[in-house]
């Protein structure tokens, strides 16, 4: 219905009623609008509950608007709509009350399940590895975990997370000795169908160094292109096709670790025994922990300088190294480890980067482990623990996973963030112009706000 022009001022006055109603409604339904404290597993219940509350608020606004004498005197259709909204208000109030009762019952059940999960089965056993592995290097690629060799094991496998199965990819060349190696994923924004991996390492005393690359396309794909040297390790070469070897003759790559950085992801930062850190080329920060040493390392790319700042290391983890670890936004989780006195650990520790604090969990690994790998699957918020050596010095073929929520309750998975974004889009009626990059922006922003 089109309103007469002389009635514009009267409609503007009614906005005061809207604001008053909104504030009163927030007070009355405070337990519905504010976080209910049910935990991350019930965020969907919170969202649905907020949706029902939102419908009630909109209907109440319409009712206040229609109670204005102007509408009753000028718009006959509004009288009919007023009756309809009154019925809808009663309907949604009943639905909301019923839904809250159901969600409370579900919440009590979920709390009991969580308590049972926290105390009895924090780790879920998955299908065993094809071979016992220690000091393995793992890379996440979509729904796959790429297992790129291990100590004295040249075989590489792909583990499909959804299928819980392994497939053989390839082997390192026969002349390569894996007694200390590292694999990193090179940044390539031009192709989503394959990734490029860089592997470098040496034998135990720094001899027989190798530097190889692999273009990996999913071994699970039915359209796998077997040409162009896909899924095999080949020498890393420069523009003149000359081989490049990373490292000096006397560099021992036992326990080597590396990260990609730089303004154009063109820098490779490497740390290894003893007291060595180098880069192959603004400011970037890295963290390093080993035994009782904790360092924050800042690199200034413009001036090619390093700055080191000491970080605290808690007494419980200070005697250990060779633990598995993974970084989740502003925290680092440490699993197991081995001390210099040959004492094994099954403890789990958390270091808060922002708070600069340590925490030791009551939950522990099923057994004492060291020399195993931990890798985060952001889609499902699972941490996979692969291989390792137990206290009997036996190399294991075990593969376990644990939920991030057990160790970092406030962290949202990528799928949960996508669900919330979809709810926003529906609520705001965004029909055009939404692209996948917006999801990534929101994910990064939400994780910057986590403490």
Backbone torsions as a table, in degrees:
resi	resn	phi	psi	omega
1	UNK	NA	137.8	178.6
2	UNK	-90.0	129.1	-176.6
3	UNK	-89.5	144.9	176.0
4	UNK	-62.8	148.4	-176.2
5	UNK	-63.5	-33.9	-177.7
6	UNK	-69.8	-4.7	-176.6
7	UNK	-99.6	2.6	-175.1
8	UNK	-61.4	-43.3	-178.5
9	UNK	-62.1	-38.4	-180.0
10	UNK	-63.5	-38.0	-179.9
11	UNK	-69.6	-37.9	178.0
12	UNK	-62.4	-36.0	179.5
13	UNK	-63.7	-32.9	-177.3
14	UNK	-67.7	-16.0	178.1
15	UNK	-64.4	-26.7	175.3
16	UNK	-62.0	-41.3	176.5
17	UNK	-61.1	-38.4	180.0
18	UNK	-59.9	-48.6	-177.5
19	UNK	-64.0	-42.6	177.9
20	UNK	-60.9	-45.0	-180.0
21	UNK	-62.3	-40.9	-178.3
22	UNK	-62.1	-43.7	180.0
23	UNK	-67.2	-43.1	179.1
24	UNK	-62.6	-40.9	-178.3
25	UNK	-66.6	-35.4	176.9
26	UNK	-62.4	-40.0	-179.9
27	UNK	-67.1	-44.8	-177.2
28	UNK	-66.8	-33.0	-175.5
29	UNK	-115.8	35.5	-176.3
30	UNK	-57.3	-37.5	-179.7
31	UNK	-72.4	-11.0	178.7
32	UNK	-96.2	-32.8	-176.2
33	UNK	-83.8	-41.5	179.9
34	UNK	-76.3	158.8	177.8
35	UNK	-57.6	135.8	-172.8
36	UNK	-85.1	-7.4	-179.6
37	UNK	74.4	18.7	-178.0
38	UNK	-79.7	-11.2	-178.7
39	UNK	96.0	169.7	-172.4
40	UNK	-67.3	-28.7	-176.6
41	UNK	-69.7	-14.8	-179.0
42	UNK	-112.7	21.9	179.2
43	UNK	-63.4	-31.8	178.6
44	UNK	-64.3	-40.4	177.5
45	UNK	-62.2	-42.3	178.5
46	UNK	-59.8	-42.9	-177.6
47	UNK	-64.2	-44.8	179.6
48	UNK	-64.2	-40.4	179.8
49	UNK	-62.9	-41.5	178.3
50	UNK	-65.8	-33.2	178.6
51	UNK	-64.6	-45.3	178.1
52	UNK	-62.7	-41.2	177.5
53	UNK	-61.7	-39.5	-179.7
54	UNK	-63.7	-39.5	176.9
55	UNK	-62.2	-41.9	179.1
56	UNK	-61.3	-42.1	-179.4
57	UNK	-62.8	-43.1	-180.0
58	UNK	-64.2	-40.3	180.0
59	UNK	-66.0	-40.3	178.6
60	UNK	-63.6	-35.6	176.4
61	UNK	-62.0	-45.3	179.2
62	UNK	-60.9	-40.1	-179.8
63	UNK	-63.9	-43.3	177.9
64	UNK	-62.6	-41.9	-179.5
65	UNK	-62.1	-39.7	-177.1
66	UNK	-77.7	-18.3	176.2
67	UNK	-74.6	-14.6	176.2
68	UNK	-64.9	133.5	-175.3
69	UNK	-60.6	-27.6	-179.0
70	UNK	-58.3	-43.0	-178.0
71	UNK	-70.1	-38.3	-178.8
72	UNK	-66.9	-32.6	-177.2
73	UNK	-82.1	-25.1	-171.4
74	UNK	-115.6	-23.1	-174.2
75	UNK	-124.5	102.7	179.7
76	UNK	-67.6	-34.7	-178.8
77	UNK	-63.7	-28.7	-178.7
78	UNK	-67.2	-28.6	178.2
79	UNK	-62.9	-42.9	178.4
80	UNK	-65.4	-43.5	-179.8
81	UNK	-64.9	-33.5	177.8
82	UNK	-61.1	-44.4	178.4
83	UNK	-62.7	-39.7	179.6
84	UNK	-64.4	-42.8	-179.8
85	UNK	-67.2	-34.1	177.2
86	UNK	-62.5	-43.5	177.3
87	UNK	-64.4	-42.0	179.6
88	UNK	-63.7	-38.4	179.2
89	UNK	-59.8	-46.8	178.6
90	UNK	-61.9	-42.1	-178.4
91	UNK	-62.1	-49.1	-177.0
92	UNK	-69.0	-32.6	176.6
93	UNK	-62.5	-41.9	178.2
94	UNK	-66.1	-44.0	-179.2
95	UNK	-62.7	-42.5	-178.0
96	UNK	-65.6	-42.7	179.0
97	UNK	-61.3	-43.5	180.0
98	UNK	-65.8	-41.3	-178.4
99	UNK	-64.8	-40.2	-179.9
100	UNK	-62.9	-41.0	179.3
101	UNK	-63.0	-43.0	179.3
102	UNK	-65.0	-42.3	-177.7
103	UNK	-67.3	-32.8	177.0
104	UNK	-65.9	-40.4	177.6
105	UNK	-64.2	-42.2	178.7
106	UNK	-64.9	-35.0	-179.6
107	UNK	-65.2	-41.9	179.1
108	UNK	-62.7	-40.1	178.3
109	UNK	-65.4	-41.4	-178.4
110	UNK	-65.8	-38.6	179.1
111	UNK	-61.6	-43.3	178.4
112	UNK	-62.2	-42.0	179.3
113	UNK	-64.1	-40.0	-179.2
114	UNK	-65.1	-43.4	179.5
115	UNK	-60.5	-41.4	178.4
116	UNK	-64.4	-40.9	-178.8
117	UNK	-66.5	-41.3	-176.4
118	UNK	-66.0	-32.3	-172.2
119	UNK	-99.3	-18.7	-172.5
120	UNK	-120.9	-42.6	-175.3
121	UNK	-133.7	65.2	177.0
122	UNK	-70.9	-16.1	-179.7
123	UNK	-121.9	132.9	179.8
124	UNK	-106.6	128.1	-179.9
125	UNK	-78.7	132.3	177.2
126	UNK	-109.5	-177.4	-179.3
127	UNK	-61.0	136.5	-177.7
128	UNK	-61.8	153.0	176.7
129	UNK	-65.8	155.2	177.8
130	UNK	-61.0	-31.5	179.3
131	UNK	-140.9	154.4	171.5
132	UNK	-62.0	135.3	-174.6
133	UNK	-133.9	143.9	172.9
134	UNK	-140.9	149.0	-178.4
135	UNK	53.1	38.8	-179.7
136	UNK	-80.0	157.0	177.4
137	UNK	-111.9	129.7	-174.5
138	UNK	-126.2	142.0	177.7
139	UNK	-130.4	133.7	176.7
140	UNK	-89.2	132.0	177.1
141	UNK	-140.1	104.2	-177.1
142	UNK	54.9	-117.5	-179.4
143	UNK	-97.8	23.9	-178.4
144	UNK	-124.0	145.9	167.4
145	UNK	-111.2	116.3	-179.0
146	UNK	-89.3	120.4	-178.6
147	UNK	-102.5	106.2	-169.2
148	UNK	-104.8	81.3	176.4
149	UNK	68.8	171.9	176.2
150	UNK	-158.1	-172.9	-177.3
151	UNK	-59.5	114.7	179.2
152	UNK	58.7	24.5	176.1
153	UNK	-129.2	113.1	-174.8
154	UNK	-88.8	-9.1	-175.8
155	UNK	-72.7	143.7	177.7
156	UNK	-121.1	139.3	-176.5
157	UNK	-132.4	159.8	170.4
158	UNK	-115.7	126.4	175.0
159	UNK	-102.8	121.4	179.0
160	UNK	-88.4	116.7	-173.6
161	UNK	-63.6	-41.9	-176.8
162	UNK	-73.7	-35.4	-176.7
163	UNK	-90.6	-14.5	-177.1
164	UNK	54.6	46.9	-179.1
165	UNK	-136.1	159.4	178.3
166	UNK	-115.2	150.4	171.7
167	UNK	-136.5	140.1	177.3
168	UNK	-73.4	135.5	178.7
169	UNK	-102.4	-61.4	-177.8
170	UNK	-169.7	-176.1	173.5
171	UNK	-123.6	153.0	169.1
172	UNK	-64.0	154.0	176.9
173	UNK	-55.3	151.5	-173.2
174	UNK	-63.7	-23.4	-178.9
175	UNK	-85.2	-2.0	-178.2
176	UNK	-90.2	129.6	175.9
177	UNK	-110.0	119.2	-177.3
178	UNK	-98.2	84.5	175.8
179	UNK	-118.9	20.8	179.7
180	UNK	158.0	99.7	-178.4
181	UNK	-146.5	164.0	-179.5
182	UNK	-140.0	141.5	178.4
183	UNK	-124.5	129.0	177.4
184	UNK	-127.6	156.4	178.6
185	UNK	-96.2	122.8	177.3
186	UNK	-76.9	144.3	-177.6
187	UNK	-80.4	123.0	178.8
188	UNK	-140.7	105.0	-176.9
189	UNK	-87.8	-0.8	-173.4
190	UNK	-93.5	-12.0	-175.6
191	UNK	-144.4	121.7	178.1
192	UNK	-94.9	-6.9	-176.4
193	UNK	-85.7	-21.8	177.9
194	UNK	-143.6	163.2	176.1
195	UNK	-127.1	162.0	179.2
196	UNK	-116.2	127.4	-179.5
197	UNK	-110.2	142.9	176.1
198	UNK	-116.3	127.6	179.1
199	UNK	-124.4	132.5	175.2
200	UNK	-144.0	152.6	-178.7
201	UNK	173.9	-165.2	-176.2
202	UNK	-159.3	179.5	170.5
203	UNK	-80.2	-175.0	-167.2
204	UNK	-60.3	-36.7	-175.6
205	UNK	-108.1	26.0	175.0
206	UNK	86.5	6.6	-179.7
207	UNK	-91.2	170.0	175.8
208	UNK	52.4	52.3	-179.4
209	UNK	-69.6	146.6	175.6
210	UNK	-133.7	149.9	171.3
211	UNK	-141.0	111.2	-172.7
212	UNK	-129.8	159.2	174.6
213	UNK	-130.3	154.9	175.9
214	UNK	-138.7	129.7	167.8
215	UNK	-89.4	112.8	-175.8
216	UNK	-104.9	125.9	169.0
217	UNK	-117.6	142.4	-169.8
218	UNK	-50.1	125.0	178.3
219	UNK	-71.0	-13.9	-179.6
220	UNK	-89.3	-6.4	-178.5
221	UNK	-77.8	143.0	177.9
222	UNK	-80.6	-12.9	-178.1
223	UNK	-111.0	34.0	-177.2
224	UNK	-64.0	129.0	178.3
225	UNK	-90.0	110.6	-176.0
226	UNK	-83.9	-1.1	177.9
227	UNK	-91.0	-174.8	176.5
228	UNK	58.4	28.7	175.0
229	UNK	60.0	31.8	176.8
230	UNK	-71.6	146.8	172.0
231	UNK	57.5	40.6	171.6
232	UNK	-152.8	148.5	-179.2
233	UNK	-81.7	127.9	178.8
234	UNK	-129.8	156.9	-178.9
235	UNK	-59.0	144.8	175.7
236	UNK	-83.7	121.4	-173.6
237	UNK	-125.3	161.5	176.1
238	UNK	-91.5	-169.7	-178.0
239	UNK	-66.7	-17.6	179.1
240	UNK	-100.1	12.9	177.3
241	UNK	66.4	25.6	175.5
242	UNK	-95.0	138.5	-177.6
243	UNK	-66.3	141.6	176.9
244	UNK	-113.8	127.9	176.5
245	UNK	-115.0	123.9	179.3
246	UNK	-86.3	124.8	175.9
247	UNK	115.6	157.7	177.5
248	UNK	-92.4	168.3	-174.2
249	UNK	-60.0	-36.5	-174.5
250	UNK	-97.0	9.2	-179.8
251	UNK	-76.0	124.3	177.8
252	UNK	-99.2	116.4	-173.8
253	UNK	-94.3	21.6	173.1
254	UNK	-63.8	121.8	-179.4
255	UNK	75.4	19.4	-177.8
256	UNK	-65.3	143.5	174.9
257	UNK	-135.7	150.6	-177.6
258	UNK	-150.4	152.8	174.7
259	UNK	-138.4	153.0	176.4
260	UNK	-94.3	139.1	178.7
261	UNK	-157.8	-162.4	-178.9
262	UNK	97.8	163.9	-176.1
263	UNK	-61.6	-30.8	179.1
264	UNK	-119.5	26.3	-175.3
265	UNK	52.2	41.1	-176.1
266	UNK	-109.4	8.9	-178.3
267	UNK	-115.1	138.5	175.7
268	UNK	-115.6	114.5	179.5
269	UNK	-97.8	127.5	-174.8
270	UNK	-125.6	136.2	172.7
271	UNK	-131.1	141.3	-176.8
272	UNK	-161.8	169.9	179.6
273	UNK	-64.9	147.4	-23.1
274	UNK	-107.7	138.8	174.7
275	UNK	54.9	39.8	-179.4
276	UNK	-118.6	132.4	168.7
277	UNK	-145.8	133.6	-178.1
278	UNK	-144.5	164.3	173.9
279	UNK	-135.7	143.5	176.6
280	UNK	-91.6	66.2	175.5
281	UNK	130.8	NA	NA
282	UNK	NA	-155.3	-166.4
283	UNK	-153.9	132.8	-180.0
284	UNK	-134.0	145.3	-177.5
285	UNK	-117.5	142.0	176.0
286	UNK	-136.0	155.6	176.8
287	UNK	-117.3	142.6	179.5
288	UNK	-135.7	129.5	175.7
289	UNK	-128.3	134.2	176.1
290	UNK	-158.9	117.8	-174.4
291	UNK	53.5	-128.1	-175.9
292	UNK	-88.6	6.1	-178.5
293	UNK	-96.5	130.2	172.2
294	UNK	-130.8	126.7	-176.3
295	UNK	-132.7	138.5	165.4
296	UNK	-102.9	118.3	-173.9
297	UNK	-109.6	121.7	-179.3
298	UNK	-113.5	126.8	-179.2
299	UNK	-113.2	127.1	176.9
300	UNK	-98.3	107.7	-175.1
301	UNK	-67.7	-35.6	-177.8
302	UNK	-65.7	-40.0	-177.6
303	UNK	-101.4	-3.3	179.7
304	UNK	54.9	51.1	-179.2
305	UNK	-129.3	151.9	175.8
306	UNK	-111.4	144.6	170.1
307	UNK	-126.8	139.4	-176.5
308	UNK	-120.4	134.6	178.0
309	UNK	-129.6	131.5	-178.3
310	UNK	-73.8	141.9	176.0
311	UNK	-118.1	149.7	178.3
312	UNK	-70.7	149.3	174.6
313	UNK	-128.4	125.6	-175.8
314	UNK	-67.8	153.1	-174.4
315	UNK	-62.5	-29.7	-175.0
316	UNK	-71.9	-29.2	-177.2
317	UNK	-104.1	-12.3	-176.1
318	UNK	-57.4	-35.0	-179.5
319	UNK	-75.4	-5.9	-168.3
320	UNK	-112.1	155.8	163.2
321	UNK	-146.7	-164.6	-178.2
322	UNK	56.3	30.1	176.3
323	UNK	-90.2	162.1	170.7
324	UNK	-87.6	150.1	-176.7
325	UNK	-151.3	156.4	172.7
326	UNK	-151.7	144.0	-179.8
327	UNK	-102.0	127.9	179.1
328	UNK	-124.7	97.2	-177.9
329	UNK	55.6	-105.4	-173.1
330	UNK	-102.5	14.1	176.9
331	UNK	-131.8	159.5	173.2
332	UNK	-126.5	130.3	176.8
333	UNK	-102.9	135.7	179.5
334	UNK	-119.1	132.7	-178.1
335	UNK	-121.6	127.7	173.3
336	UNK	64.3	-150.1	178.6
337	UNK	133.4	171.6	-179.7
338	UNK	-136.2	133.6	-179.5
339	UNK	-91.1	169.2	177.4
340	UNK	-66.2	-20.1	178.1
341	UNK	-93.7	16.1	178.2
342	UNK	66.0	31.5	174.3
343	UNK	-95.0	128.9	-178.0
344	UNK	-96.5	152.8	-178.3
345	UNK	-127.7	149.2	170.6
346	UNK	-124.4	16.8	-178.0
347	UNK	-76.9	159.6	175.2
348	UNK	-122.9	127.8	-178.4
349	UNK	-121.9	154.6	176.7
350	UNK	-129.9	131.9	174.4
351	UNK	-114.4	124.5	177.4
352	UNK	-90.8	118.1	-177.6
353	UNK	-68.7	-43.5	-179.0
354	UNK	-71.6	-44.0	-178.6
355	UNK	-81.3	-13.9	-178.4
356	UNK	55.0	44.2	-177.1
357	UNK	-132.1	154.8	178.3
358	UNK	-110.9	154.9	175.8
359	UNK	-146.8	137.7	175.8
360	UNK	-110.9	128.9	-175.3
361	UNK	-86.1	153.6	172.6
362	UNK	-73.4	-37.5	175.5
363	UNK	-66.8	143.5	-178.2
364	UNK	-133.5	173.3	173.0
365	UNK	-65.6	155.6	177.1
366	UNK	-60.7	-28.7	179.0
367	UNK	-151.3	168.1	-179.6
368	UNK	-75.9	129.3	-174.1
369	UNK	-140.3	152.9	167.5
370	UNK	-151.3	171.0	-178.9
371	UNK	57.1	40.4	175.1
372	UNK	-122.3	169.5	-173.7
373	UNK	-111.2	145.2	173.8
374	UNK	-124.0	133.7	-179.1
375	UNK	-141.8	137.5	-175.0
376	UNK	-93.4	130.9	170.4
377	UNK	-103.0	103.7	-173.0
378	UNK	-70.8	-23.1	-178.8
379	UNK	-62.9	-47.1	-175.8
380	UNK	-108.8	1.6	-178.5
381	UNK	59.8	42.9	176.2
382	UNK	-110.6	144.4	172.2
383	UNK	-108.4	121.5	179.7
384	UNK	-96.6	131.7	177.7
385	UNK	-113.2	122.4	-166.6
386	UNK	-124.8	125.2	174.3
387	UNK	68.7	-153.5	177.2
388	UNK	120.9	177.9	179.5
389	UNK	-125.2	132.9	-179.4
390	UNK	-91.1	-176.0	-176.0
391	UNK	-68.6	-15.3	176.4
392	UNK	-89.5	6.0	-178.3
393	UNK	65.6	28.6	177.0
394	UNK	-95.1	127.2	175.6
395	UNK	-75.2	132.1	-170.2
396	UNK	-107.7	158.1	174.8
397	UNK	-111.5	22.6	-176.5
398	UNK	-77.4	147.2	176.4
399	UNK	-137.4	117.6	-178.7
400	UNK	-124.9	164.2	170.7
401	UNK	-141.3	155.5	178.1
402	UNK	-142.1	151.7	-178.4
403	UNK	-79.7	136.3	176.8
404	UNK	-61.1	-33.7	-176.4
405	UNK	-60.4	-23.8	178.0
406	UNK	-70.3	-28.7	-176.0
407	UNK	-110.1	-19.1	-175.4
408	UNK	-145.9	75.8	-169.4
409	UNK	-59.8	-28.4	-174.8
410	UNK	-82.7	-5.4	-175.4
411	UNK	-80.2	131.5	177.1
412	UNK	-98.1	139.5	175.8
413	UNK	-76.8	165.8	178.4
414	UNK	-61.6	-38.9	179.8
415	UNK	-66.6	-37.9	178.5
416	UNK	-66.5	-40.5	178.1
417	UNK	-64.7	-39.5	177.5
418	UNK	-62.0	-40.1	179.7
419	UNK	-62.0	-43.5	179.9
420	UNK	-65.3	-41.1	178.9
421	UNK	-61.9	-42.0	177.8
422	UNK	-61.5	-37.2	176.6
423	UNK	-64.0	-42.8	177.6
424	UNK	-59.8	-44.3	-177.7
425	UNK	-61.5	-43.7	178.8
426	UNK	-65.1	-42.3	-178.0
427	UNK	-65.3	-43.0	-177.6
428	UNK	-85.8	-2.0	178.5
429	UNK	56.5	44.7	175.9
430	UNK	-81.6	114.2	-175.4
431	UNK	-106.2	-29.0	-174.4
432	UNK	-130.9	155.8	169.8
433	UNK	85.5	1.3	179.1
434	UNK	-87.4	126.6	-177.8
435	UNK	-122.2	164.2	-175.5
436	UNK	-62.2	-31.6	-179.3
437	UNK	-60.3	-31.5	177.9
438	UNK	-61.9	-37.5	177.4
439	UNK	-59.0	-45.0	-179.1
440	UNK	-64.3	-39.1	179.1
441	UNK	-61.8	-45.3	-179.2
442	UNK	-66.4	-40.4	178.0
443	UNK	-59.8	-46.4	-178.9
444	UNK	-64.2	-39.3	-179.8
445	UNK	-66.3	-44.3	-177.9
446	UNK	-63.6	-35.5	-178.5
447	UNK	-78.8	-22.5	173.3
448	UNK	-69.2	-27.2	-178.8
449	UNK	-82.4	-12.8	-177.8
450	UNK	-72.2	147.9	179.9
451	UNK	-115.2	NA	NA
